[in-house]
Amino acid sequence: MPGTADPSDDLPGVLPGFHPALRDELTFPLAWGTSPVRDFAAWRRAARATVEEHLLVDRQDDTPYAPESAARSDGDGYTRELVTLSLTRYGRVRGALLTPHGAGPFPAVLLLHDHGSRFDIGKEKLVLPWYDDSRLAAARDWADRHFEGRFLGDELARRGHVVFCADALGWGDREPLTYPRQQALAANLFQLGSSLAGLHAREDVRAAGFLAGLARVDPRRIAAVGFSMGGYRAWQTAALSDDVAAAVSVCWMTGLKGMLVPGNNTLRGQSAFHMLHPGLARHLDLPDVASIAAPRPMLFLSGGRDPLFTAEGVRHAHARLRAVWHSRGAADRLRTEIWRDVGHAFPRRMQDEAFRWLESATAAPA
């Protein structure tokens, strides 16, 4: 979800007069239960194809990953390395890859970082930057602010998961943005017939495929996990990739209309462009897209005091999700929770609950 707006950004974030009428026209006719397609497998194919069409970025399946490793070292019960690879044909991406000690194959987590209006660190928000002392202070500050001092990637690796976390375009090693420049980047990509949000989606799907191809990973036990914008990316990747067996999304799920209200960050532009697929809302709401992943196990955690989402929008989205999983006879595979005393954060007690759920959801088949 878009993070706290830059103080220099004075855009009002209000709906011009004609926007409420456009908003009222959104009926999401392709949603499961509304769509004329009554076979769920056929609906999934049609809904996924609709999402992919609106990404505006071609599939990148034929692009070799060509991974190169560097900066290997040992952590607390796991090995860590930097891996540079091609997620698309447009450039190389650097990510942190953590592997538990011992004999694999292991379950794996595609760990997806947030937005937060901070661009100098990306993967370092979630993985301790052992390779760069200059980023340690920023990384620790972020972990303290949002995760009670814990680096989620390192914790997951200690718990026995292979973890891969890469910089999204505009963060960390990838020409870090400033708050005003992200809108210019999105506009440039639209001018080129492409999309910033679509590029993120394609890269995340490819990253899941990279994990699935590693000999150290059990390809049946890969989860996508993220907080804030990373939570959006987690359920989106689960919807678009069959390599993802489960997902944990923290502090990013709502109905679209619950965001299209005066004062919401998504109306400012800027950070919203990282999660905006033009035209898709004419077909599917946000929880409808996430529902393409049904009936795979998914966990959605929201904060009752999260200022970025309306309570009505979150409840609406959770109800739509539950209806889909229930229709598949898989209600026990979906958890939607609102932690009433939590804001836009992922505190340790919430993490521990999510990690326990994840271990069960990705347990080795009998």
Summary of the structure (lengths in Angstrom):
residues: 366
radius of gyration: 19.2
end to end distance: 37.5
largest distance: 61.3
contacts: 1284
relative contact order: 0.16
helix: 40%
strand: 19%
